Amino acid sequence: MGSKTKATPKRSGGAGLSWRSIALVALIGATLATLAMRPALRSFVVGHVSVLVSGSQGSADALDPDMYDYEGHMADRKIFEVVALPGKGKGAIAVRDIKRGELVLREKPLLVAPDEETPRAWVNELFFNWTYSPSKRDTFFNLTHSHLWLDDDPETGLPPKVNIDPPTQTPDERFWLTEAILTTNVAAITLNDAPLRGLFPRFSRVNHVCPGANNVNYEWREEEGEMRIYAVRDIKKGTELGHSYIGQVGPRAARIKHLEETYGFTCNCKFCTLDAEATEQRDAWAAEWKALETDFDARSGNGTLPGKEAIRIVRDLWELSLKLDYTTDRARFSEEAGLVAIAHGDKKAAVQWLKLAHKYFTIEVGVDSVDAERVEELLDNPTKADDWASKERLTLDGPDKAWFDT
Ligand SMILES: C[S@@+](CC[C@H](N)C(=O)[O-])C[C@H]1O[C@@H](n2cnc3c(N)ncnc32)[C@H](O)[C@@H]1O
């Protein structure tokens, strides 16, 4: 999935990417005690693994009129509806014009799963708890799934037949189906820095478009215990909402392969359907973007990136992001440039870069996000920042004025 940024929380890249490769998260002892205090989540211990399910219908959060619970309440303020879309299963369609920066969804998780191949004991415990909450169980099984991730039958060479009807299926079949639904629908989240997988039934109806073609962005809010979606462009009523399952910009062939293997569909977003020449050009820009990002992160990480060069790279990244129509990471690099300017004691450049960062954080993750608030604090008084003028004084370039209008 996409690179971890210093400023922004880790992006999940849509549903469940890369979780297979990460070690089993066992939440025990103190961690569990903390989790159990969260009002929206209740935890159960199975062996060394915790199972978290959303709060009871009677919880205070369930009455919050602005937040979806697992049944998709908030009907009176509906911004999008979930409808069947040819070739895509279901998808989310705007039922009114949506302004850029608008909050489109807040949703609590139906469940939080370990960030690993799902333990059988976890599935058994989940079903035990859902005996008392059939509507949660039904919400879960109504979700779509792509692969069942089963080996072919050695005798026939065909995928095994699996009964997907929960009441009549065997424990094995139930396990496989649960695993498949999780793989297709979860988003990577964190609780107390532990990587986990969250399942959000409304959120998970949003289909994929490749980076740059997305009109919404999502953000897991650990503090609030909720998933959020923000509009990153003006969206006309009747338009499908789309975000990227694959994090950052990358070459078309790799995107298509990954999506086919992981989710079983062939992407036909506006960037996957460009002609050969335009695809080659876009792939080249994406490769350039990635190389600059890697270089910036490596050298700023080990303290060997000189200030002027750092600003030049951020400006190049910005230019490329405009060519790619890629908005993700604009805020992050603008903040990085602001921090460089602070370290070199250039208040004017720092303020310009931080204003740009604040604008984009506000659009992409909300004005009340940790990111936007952190930048706002710096903006209030850049000369009071810890490392103000900690390096040689330099006069640095700011962002182009026109970038504020993008
Ligand atoms: C998280 S779900 C999205 C909602 C889903 N379409 C549904 O019916 O609930 C992911 C699955 O949706 C389908 N999907 C997502 N984006 C798609 C796209 N751009 N084109 C075709 N199918 C897509 C794939 O089957 C994928 O495995």
The ligand as an SDF file (V2000), in Angstrom:
LIG
                    3D

 27 29  0  0  0  0  0  0  0  0999 V2000
  -15.1280   -2.8380   -0.8320 C   0  0  0  0  0  0  0  0  0  0  0  0
  -16.1250   -3.5850   -2.0230 S   0  0  0  0  0  0  0  0  0  0  0  0
  -16.9010   -2.2010   -2.8050 C   0  0  0  0  0  0  0  0  0  0  0  0
  -18.4100   -2.3220   -2.8470 C   0  0  0  0  0  0  0  0  0  0  0  0
  -18.9200   -3.4570   -3.6950 C   0  0  0  0  0  0  0  0  0  0  0  0
  -19.0010   -3.0730   -5.0980 N   0  0  0  0  0  0  0  0  0  0  0  0
  -20.2310   -3.9880   -3.2050 C   0  0  0  0  0  0  0  0  0  0  0  0
  -21.0460   -4.4030   -4.0380 O   0  0  0  0  0  0  0  0  0  0  0  0
  -20.4460   -4.0150   -2.0030 O   0  0  0  0  0  0  0  0  0  0  0  0
  -14.8790   -4.1290   -3.1270 C   0  0  0  0  0  0  0  0  0  0  0  0
  -15.3950   -4.9330   -4.2840 C   0  0  0  0  0  0  0  0  0  0  0  0
  -16.2070   -4.1250   -5.1280 O   0  0  0  0  0  0  0  0  0  0  0  0
  -15.9310   -4.3880   -6.4990 C   0  0  0  0  0  0  0  0  0  0  0  0
  -15.3260   -3.1830   -7.0880 N   0  0  0  0  0  0  0  0  0  0  0  0
  -14.7410   -2.1530   -6.4450 C   0  0  0  0  0  0  0  0  0  0  0  0
  -14.3300   -1.2040   -7.2930 N   0  0  0  0  0  0  0  0  0  0  0  0
  -14.6540   -1.6350   -8.5330 C   0  0  0  0  0  0  0  0  0  0  0  0
  -14.4810   -1.0930   -9.8280 C   0  0  0  0  0  0  0  0  0  0  0  0
  -13.8900    0.0740  -10.0340 N   0  0  0  0  0  0  0  0  0  0  0  0
  -14.9370   -1.8260  -10.8730 N   0  0  0  0  0  0  0  0  0  0  0  0
  -15.5300   -3.0350  -10.6970 C   0  0  0  0  0  0  0  0  0  0  0  0
  -15.7280   -3.5970   -9.4690 N   0  0  0  0  0  0  0  0  0  0  0  0
  -15.2990   -2.9070   -8.4020 C   0  0  0  0  0  0  0  0  0  0  0  0
  -14.9650   -5.5570   -6.5210 C   0  0  0  0  0  0  0  0  0  0  0  0
  -15.7220   -6.7290   -6.6130 O   0  0  0  0  0  0  0  0  0  0  0  0
  -14.3010   -5.4730   -5.1780 C   0  0  0  0  0  0  0  0  0  0  0  0
  -13.8330   -6.7370   -4.7420 O   0  0  0  0  0  0  0  0  0  0  0  0
  1  2  1  0
  2  3  1  0
  2 10  1  0
  3  4  1  0
  4  5  1  0
  5  6  1  0
  5  7  1  0
  7  8  2  0
  7  9  1  0
 10 11  1  0
 11 12  1  0
 11 26  1  0
 12 13  1  0
 13 14  1  0
 13 24  1  0
 14 15  1  0
 14 23  1  0
 15 16  2  0
 16 17  1  0
 17 18  1  0
 17 23  2  0
 18 19  1  0
 18 20  2  0
 20 21  1  0
 21 22  2  0
 22 23  1  0
 24 25  1  0
 24 26  1  0
 26 27  1  0
M  CHG  2   2   1   9  -1
M  END
$$$$
